[in-house]
């Protein structure tokens, strides 16, 4: 067991942050709250469940909130021993197979948090599964009073886990702590707080923009602002996987790649495995990290959460993460893009009407 001493630590390697999380669970004294999109019915999911069972038997308060759709690999029976030990498990927004499935049913909780003892908070890109063990992720461990801010978020989500909630100011209120801001989204066509914050930061950028995302399907306004930024001399860099785990998104994103490239935007393709990190850096001065992808679905239909800040320590780690990611990328090949097969172009157009749902 190695307990991390520094107040902030940004992980890219799933094995390392899973071990750090399990170490924090082992040393927890009061409570453990986990909110995640997915828990795997696999080695990693079982390790976490067993660790939580052990702490529940010691009398700690254990709360586990999993999205119903994302958590389809597990069910209540998987957690029988945790519940028998006193732990609580809730599945967020159970899907009803009726006329509501196409309105409410696809609006999912994509937030990813782990909170321990009012002292430690994890926020980032990763679920609790073994299938992403060779992916590159972005998970920030924070130690200090900022954990209480995320506790407020979790308590609210825990309360509304199976209740239809109209968009309310209290569920989207900006939360501030020291040099940090916690920005939340819930399903809304008009609010889209995180997307609007990205737009603000892009417009203010003077030197550089770095975006790391597994799924890059931004709407017109973000594409326009990114291209405008490149035209005014900002070094705009978009880092995406060569092949993500969602092939349809990869096909559709190609429709916009040529236009973005010609506007002066640098597109880099991560080669080794899937790139699932979600990072945004402006002028090497402001970072944003958390759960959302850079696509329609995250901005419009998901419960998402990000941390924005200017802390020098975290900024340095974000820059190191980006530099390390770039080492394993190749430059977008425009000539190759122009020669892509006709069938690919046809699928790009066929997928365009459903781009909001991918």
C-alpha positions as CSV (number, residue, x, y, z in Angstrom):
1,X,0.0,0.0,0.0
2,X,1.3,3.4,-1.0
3,X,-0.6,6.4,0.3
4,X,-0.2,9.5,-1.9
5,X,1.1,12.5,0.1
6,X,0.8,15.3,-2.4
7,X,-2.6,17.2,-2.4
8,X,-3.2,16.7,-6.2
9,X,-2.2,13.8,-8.4
10,X,-3.3,13.4,-12.0
11,X,-3.3,9.8,-13.2
12,X,-3.3,8.5,-16.8
13,X,-2.7,4.8,-16.1
14,X,-5.8,2.9,-14.9
15,X,-3.8,0.4,-12.9
16,X,-2.2,3.1,-10.9
17,X,-5.3,5.0,-10.1
18,X,-7.3,1.9,-9.3
19,X,-4.6,0.9,-6.8
20,X,-4.6,4.4,-5.3
21,X,-8.4,4.3,-5.0
22,X,-8.3,0.9,-3.4
23,X,-5.6,2.2,-1.0
24,X,-7.8,5.1,0.0
25,X,-10.8,2.8,0.5
26,X,-8.6,0.6,2.8
27,X,-7.6,3.6,5.0
28,X,-11.1,5.2,5.0
29,X,-12.5,5.8,8.5
30,X,-16.0,7.3,8.0
31,X,-17.6,7.0,4.6
32,X,-17.0,6.1,0.9
33,X,-19.2,7.5,-1.8
34,X,-18.8,6.4,-5.4
35,X,-20.7,7.8,-8.4
36,X,-19.9,6.3,-11.7
37,X,-21.4,5.5,-15.1
38,X,-20.2,1.9,-15.2
39,X,-19.0,-0.9,-12.9
40,X,-17.8,-4.1,-14.6
41,X,-18.8,-7.6,-13.7
42,X,-15.1,-8.4,-13.9
43,X,-11.9,-8.5,-11.9
44,X,-11.8,-4.8,-11.3
45,X,-15.5,-4.4,-10.4
46,X,-15.2,-7.4,-8.1
47,X,-12.0,-6.0,-6.4
48,X,-13.8,-2.7,-5.7
49,X,-16.9,-4.5,-4.4
50,X,-15.0,-6.7,-2.1
51,X,-13.0,-3.7,-0.7
52,X,-16.3,-1.9,-0.1
53,X,-17.8,-5.0,1.6
54,X,-14.9,-5.1,4.0
55,X,-15.3,-1.4,5.0
56,X,-19.1,-1.8,5.3
57,X,-18.5,-4.7,7.8
58,X,-16.3,-2.3,9.8
59,X,-19.3,0.1,10.1
60,X,-18.4,2.7,7.5
61,X,-21.1,4.4,5.4
62,X,-20.9,3.0,1.9
63,X,-23.0,4.6,-0.9
64,X,-22.6,3.5,-4.6
65,X,-24.5,5.2,-7.3
66,X,-24.3,3.7,-10.8
67,X,-26.1,4.7,-14.0
68,X,-28.7,2.1,-14.9
69,X,-27.7,1.9,-18.6
70,X,-24.0,2.0,-18.0
71,X,-24.3,-0.5,-15.1
72,X,-26.2,-3.1,-17.2
73,X,-23.2,-5.5,-16.8
74,X,-24.1,-5.8,-13.1
75,X,-27.3,-6.1,-11.2
76,X,-28.5,-6.0,-7.7
77,X,-27.5,-9.6,-7.1
78,X,-23.8,-8.6,-7.8
79,X,-24.0,-6.4,-4.8
80,X,-25.9,-8.7,-2.4
81,X,-23.0,-9.2,-0.1
82,X,-22.3,-5.4,0.0
83,X,-26.0,-4.7,0.9
84,X,-26.0,-7.5,3.4
85,X,-23.0,-5.8,5.1
86,X,-24.9,-2.5,5.3
87,X,-23.8,-0.8,2.1
88,X,-26.3,1.0,-0.1
89,X,-26.5,0.7,-3.9
90,X,-28.6,2.7,-6.2
91,X,-29.0,2.6,-10.0
92,X,-29.6,6.0,-11.6
93,X,-32.7,6.5,-13.7
94,X,-34.0,3.0,-14.4
95,X,-35.1,2.8,-18.1
96,X,-38.8,2.3,-18.7
97,X,-39.6,0.5,-21.9
98,X,-42.5,2.7,-22.9
99,X,-43.0,5.9,-24.9
100,X,-40.6,7.7,-22.6
101,X,-37.6,5.6,-23.6
102,X,-36.7,8.1,-26.4
103,X,-37.0,11.2,-24.2
104,X,-36.0,10.4,-20.7
105,X,-34.5,6.9,-21.2
106,X,-31.3,8.0,-23.1
107,X,-30.5,10.8,-20.6
108,X,-27.8,9.2,-18.5
109,X,-25.6,10.0,-15.5
110,X,-22.1,10.1,-16.9
111,X,-20.4,11.7,-13.8
112,X,-17.5,9.9,-12.2
113,X,-16.6,10.6,-8.6
114,X,-15.2,8.9,-5.5
115,X,-15.2,10.6,-2.1
116,X,-13.6,9.5,1.1
117,X,-14.0,10.9,4.6
118,X,-14.4,14.6,3.7
119,X,-10.8,14.5,2.8
120,X,-10.3,12.9,-0.6
121,X,-12.1,13.4,-4.0
122,X,-11.5,11.7,-7.3
123,X,-12.9,13.2,-10.5
124,X,-12.1,12.2,-14.1
125,X,-12.8,10.1,-17.1
126,X,-12.7,6.5,-16.0
127,X,-15.3,3.9,-15.0
128,X,-14.6,1.0,-12.7
129,X,-14.0,-1.8,-15.2
130,X,-11.2,-4.0,-16.5
131,X,-11.8,-3.4,-20.2
132,X,-10.1,0.0,-20.1
133,X,-6.9,-1.2,-18.3
134,X,-4.7,-0.4,-21.4
135,X,-6.5,2.9,-22.2
136,X,-5.1,6.4,-21.5
137,X,-7.4,8.1,-19.0
138,X,-7.4,11.3,-16.9
139,X,-8.3,11.0,-13.2
140,X,-7.4,13.6,-10.6
141,X,-7.1,12.8,-6.9
142,X,-7.6,15.8,-4.7
143,X,-6.9,15.9,-0.9
144,X,-8.3,18.7,1.2
145,X,-11.5,20.7,1.9
146,X,-12.4,20.8,-1.8
147,X,-13.8,17.2,-1.2
148,X,-16.7,18.8,0.7
149,X,-17.8,20.5,-2.5
150,X,-18.1,17.2,-4.4
151,X,-19.9,15.7,-1.4
152,X,-22.7,18.3,-1.9
153,X,-22.9,17.1,-5.6
154,X,-23.1,13.5,-4.7
155,X,-25.7,14.0,-2.0
156,X,-27.9,15.8,-4.5
157,X,-27.5,13.1,-7.1
158,X,-28.1,10.3,-4.6
159,X,-31.4,11.9,-3.6
160,X,-32.8,12.3,-7.2
161,X,-31.5,8.9,-8.4
162,X,-34.9,7.7,-9.6
163,X,-36.9,10.9,-9.8
164,X,-37.6,12.9,-12.9
165,X,-36.2,16.3,-12.3
166,X,-36.8,19.3,-14.4
167,X,-33.8,21.6,-14.9
168,X,-33.5,23.7,-11.8
169,X,-31.0,26.3,-10.9
170,X,-30.1,24.5,-7.7
171,X,-28.9,21.4,-9.7
172,X,-26.8,23.6,-12.0
173,X,-25.4,26.1,-9.5
174,X,-21.8,26.9,-10.0
175,X,-19.8,25.7,-7.0
176,X,-16.6,27.5,-6.0
177,X,-13.7,26.6,-3.7
178,X,-10.4,28.5,-3.6
179,X,-9.0,28.4,-7.2
180,X,-11.5,25.9,-8.4
181,X,-15.0,26.0,-10.0
182,X,-17.2,22.9,-10.2
183,X,-19.5,23.1,-13.2
184,X,-22.4,20.7,-13.7
185,X,-24.7,19.8,-16.5
186,X,-28.0,17.9,-16.6
187,X,-30.0,17.1,-19.7
188,X,-31.0,20.3,-21.4
189,X,-31.1,21.7,-24.9
190,X,-30.8,25.3,-23.7
191,X,-28.6,25.3,-20.6
192,X,-25.5,23.3,-21.5
193,X,-23.4,25.0,-18.9
194,X,-20.2,23.0,-19.6
195,X,-20.4,23.6,-23.4
196,X,-20.9,27.3,-22.8
197,X,-17.9,27.4,-20.5
198,X,-15.8,25.8,-23.2
199,X,-17.0,28.5,-25.6
200,X,-16.1,31.3,-23.2
201,X,-12.6,29.9,-22.7
202,X,-12.0,29.3,-26.5
203,X,-13.1,32.9,-27.2
204,X,-10.7,34.3,-24.6
205,X,-7.7,32.1,-25.7
206,X,-4.7,34.1,-26.7
207,X,-1.9,31.6,-27.2
208,X,-3.0,28.0,-27.2
209,X,-5.8,25.5,-26.8
210,X,-5.4,21.8,-26.2
211,X,-8.3,19.4,-26.2
212,X,-8.0,15.7,-25.4
213,X,-11.2,13.7,-25.9
214,X,-12.1,10.2,-27.0
215,X,-15.2,11.3,-29.0
216,X,-15.0,14.5,-30.9
217,X,-18.4,15.6,-32.3
218,X,-18.7,19.3,-31.4
219,X,-21.7,21.4,-32.6
220,X,-21.4,24.3,-35.0
221,X,-20.7,27.0,-32.5
222,X,-17.7,25.2,-31.0
223,X,-16.4,24.3,-34.4
224,X,-16.7,27.9,-35.5
225,X,-15.0,29.3,-32.4
226,X,-12.1,26.8,-32.7
227,X,-11.6,27.8,-36.3
228,X,-11.9,31.5,-35.4
229,X,-9.3,31.0,-32.7
230,X,-6.9,29.4,-35.2
231,X,-7.4,32.2,-37.7
232,X,-6.4,34.8,-35.0
233,X,-3.2,32.9,-34.4
234,X,-4.1,30.7,-31.4
235,X,-2.3,27.3,-31.5
236,X,-5.3,24.9,-31.5
237,X,-4.6,21.2,-30.9
238,X,-7.2,18.5,-30.9
239,X,-6.0,15.1,-29.7
240,X,-8.2,12.1,-30.3
241,X,-7.8,8.3,-30.6
242,X,-6.9,6.8,-34.0
243,X,-9.7,4.4,-33.3
244,X,-12.0,4.7,-30.3
245,X,-14.3,2.1,-28.9
246,X,-17.2,3.7,-30.7
247,X,-16.7,3.2,-34.4
248,X,-19.7,5.2,-35.5
249,X,-18.3,8.3,-33.8
250,X,-15.0,7.8,-35.6
251,X,-16.8,7.6,-38.9
252,X,-18.9,10.8,-38.3
253,X,-16.0,12.9,-36.9
254,X,-14.1,12.4,-40.2
255,X,-16.7,14.5,-41.9
256,X,-15.4,17.6,-40.1
257,X,-11.7,16.7,-39.9
258,X,-10.8,18.1,-43.3
259,X,-12.5,21.5,-42.7
260,X,-10.9,21.8,-39.3
261,X,-7.5,21.0,-40.7
262,X,-7.8,23.5,-43.5
263,X,-8.7,26.2,-40.9
264,X,-5.4,25.8,-39.2
265,X,-6.4,23.4,-36.4
266,X,-3.8,20.7,-35.5
267,X,-5.4,17.2,-35.3
268,X,-3.3,14.5,-33.6
269,X,-4.3,10.8,-33.6
270,X,-3.4,8.7,-30.5
271,X,-2.1,5.3,-31.8
272,X,-1.3,2.7,-29.1
273,X,-4.8,2.0,-27.6
274,X,-7.9,3.9,-26.9
275,X,-7.5,7.4,-25.6
276,X,-10.3,8.0,-23.1
277,X,-8.9,11.0,-21.3
278,X,-10.9,14.3,-21.2
279,X,-8.8,17.4,-20.7
280,X,-9.0,21.0,-21.8
281,X,-6.2,23.5,-21.4
282,X,-6.1,27.2,-22.5
283,X,-3.0,29.3,-22.7
284,X,-1.3,27.0,-20.2
285,X,-3.2,28.9,-17.5
286,X,-6.7,27.4,-17.2
287,X,-7.5,23.6,-17.1
288,X,-10.8,21.8,-17.3
289,X,-11.1,18.1,-16.6
290,X,-13.9,15.7,-15.7
291,X,-16.4,13.4,-17.2
292,X,-17.8,14.9,-20.5
293,X,-16.8,14.1,-24.0
294,X,-16.5,16.8,-26.6
295,X,-19.8,15.8,-28.4
296,X,-23.4,16.6,-28.7
297,X,-24.6,13.8,-26.4
298,X,-22.5,14.8,-23.4
299,X,-23.4,18.5,-23.7
300,X,-27.1,18.0,-24.3
301,X,-28.3,14.7,-22.7
302,X,-26.0,13.7,-19.9
303,X,-25.4,14.5,-16.2
304,X,-21.8,15.6,-16.4
305,X,-19.3,17.4,-14.1
306,X,-16.0,19.2,-14.6
307,X,-13.4,20.9,-12.4
308,X,-12.0,24.2,-13.7
309,X,-9.0,25.8,-12.1
310,X,-5.7,27.6,-12.2
311,X,-3.7,25.8,-9.6
312,X,-0.1,25.7,-10.6
313,X,0.6,22.1,-9.5
314,X,-2.4,20.7,-11.4
315,X,-1.6,22.8,-14.4
316,X,1.9,21.4,-14.5
317,X,0.5,17.8,-14.3
318,X,-2.1,18.5,-17.1
319,X,0.7,19.8,-19.3
320,X,2.8,16.7,-18.6
321,X,-0.2,14.5,-19.4
322,X,-0.7,16.3,-22.7
323,X,3.0,16.1,-23.6
324,X,3.0,12.4,-22.8
325,X,-0.1,11.8,-24.9
326,X,1.4,13.7,-27.9
327,X,4.5,11.4,-27.8
328,X,2.2,8.6,-29.0
329,X,0.3,10.4,-31.7
330,X,0.6,10.9,-35.5
331,X,-0.4,13.9,-37.5
332,X,-3.8,14.0,-39.3
333,X,-3.1,13.2,-43.0
334,X,-5.3,15.5,-45.1
335,X,-4.3,13.8,-48.4
336,X,-5.3,10.4,-47.0
337,X,-8.5,11.9,-45.7
338,X,-9.4,13.2,-49.2
339,X,-9.0,9.7,-50.6
340,X,-11.2,7.9,-48.0
341,X,-13.5,5.4,-49.5
342,X,-16.9,6.5,-50.9
343,X,-18.7,4.1,-48.5
344,X,-17.2,6.1,-45.6
345,X,-18.5,9.3,-47.0
346,X,-22.0,7.8,-47.4
347,X,-22.0,6.6,-43.8
348,X,-20.9,10.1,-42.7
349,X,-24.1,11.5,-44.3
350,X,-26.3,8.7,-43.1
351,X,-25.1,9.2,-39.5
352,X,-25.5,13.0,-39.6
353,X,-29.2,13.1,-38.6
354,X,-28.5,11.1,-35.4
355,X,-25.2,12.8,-34.4
356,X,-26.9,14.1,-31.2
357,X,-27.4,10.5,-29.9
358,X,-24.0,9.0,-30.7
